[in-house]
Amino acid sequence: PISPQHPSPTNWTPYCDHIEFKTSEFLYKKTQMSAGDIDTLSNLWKASLLKNGLTNGEVPFTDSQDLYQTIDAIPLGGIPWESFSLSYNGDVPEASNPSWVAGSHGVWFRSPNTIVRKMLSNPDFKDEIDYAPLHEFDADGKHQFKDFMSGDWARTQADKIAEDPITHGAMVVPIILGSDKTTVSVATGHNEYYPLYVSVGNVHNNVQRAHQNAVALLGFLAVDDENCS
C-alpha cells in the first residue's frame, strides 16, 4: 500500500471549502442537531437565498442526508462497521432442538482488506516489519526462529509466489486471526459476542505484543445464549 500523504492545508475534501467543514462540525458534532432540524434549517437557508436572488447551490448542505453522506465520504478516520445476519436452514435434529437453530445471529465486522492495508502502510512499523521471509542462523549454523516471517511456512509461500510470473513482485502477507472466551455486549447489551482480532505476520512480535495498532478488532461473532458460560 502507498503510505498516506499529508493533504494540503487548503484541501477540505470531501467538503467544498472551509465553510462547509465548519457547518458540518457545528451541526453534527457541536450541537448534535437532529436530522429533522437540519432539514428545517436547510430549507430556511435556501428560502433566504432565493429571496435575495441566489440559488440553492450556495447552501452548504441541501438536507440532512447530504450532510451525512459528506461525512461518510471523509477518507480519514476509523474503518466503518458493517453487519449481516445468519440463520440455520438445515435439518433440525430430532433428539434436541437447540435455541440457535431457530434464531437469527448477527455478525458485526470491519473490512479486513482495509484493516490490513492500514497496518502495512503504517509508518510506525517501518523498522519493525519484514517485507520478505528470512532465515537467521547462529554462529553454529543453527536456524533461529523469532518473528513469523523467519519460519519455514512463510518461505514456502514466497517460493510458490515466485513460481508464477503473474505474481512476481507480490508480497506474502500472512493473516493471523484470534479470539478469546471473553464475551462482550454490543449496542443494546442484549446480545453476546466473541471479539475477533486480526494481525499480519509481517510485523515483528514485539510490536504485536505491545499492540500499537498491529492487532486490530476485526469483528464480533454471535454466541448462542445457552453456550455463553
C-alpha positions, 0 to 999 in steps of 0.5 A: 500500500502507498503510505498516506500523504499529508493533504494540503492545508487548503484541501477540505475534501470531501467538503467544498471549502472551509465553510462547509467543514465548519457547518458540518462540525457545528451541526453534527458534532457541536450541537448534535442537531437532529436530522429533522432540524437540519432539514428545517434549517436547510430549507430556511437557508435556501428560502433566504437565498432565493429571496435575495436572488441566489440559488440553492447551490450556495447552501452548504448542505441541501438536507440532512442526508447530504450532510451525512453522506459528506461525512461518510465520504471523509477518507480519514478516520476509523474503518466503518462497521458493517453487519449481516445476519445468519440463520440455520436452514438445515435439518433440525435434529430430532433428539434436541432442538437447540435455541440457535437453530431457530434464531437469527445471529448477527455478525458485526465486522470491519473490512479486513482488506482495509484493516490490513492495508492500514497496518502495512502502510503504517509508518510506525512499523517501518523498522519493525516489519519484514517485507520478505521471509528470512532465515537467521542462523547462529554462529553454529549454523543453527536456524533461529526462529523469532518473528513469523516471517523467519519460519519455514511456512512463510518461505514456502509461500514466497517460493510458490509466489515466485513460481508464477510470473503473474505474481512476481513482485507480490508480497506474502502477507500472512493473516493471523486471526484470534479470539478469546472466551471473553464475551462482550455486549454490543449496542443494546447489551442484549446480545453476546459476542466473541471479539475477533482480532486480526494481525499480519505476520509481517510485523515483528512480535514485539510490536504485536505484543505491545499492540500499537495498532498491529492487532486490530478488532476485526469483528464480533461473532454471535454466541448462542445464549445457552453456550455463553458460560 
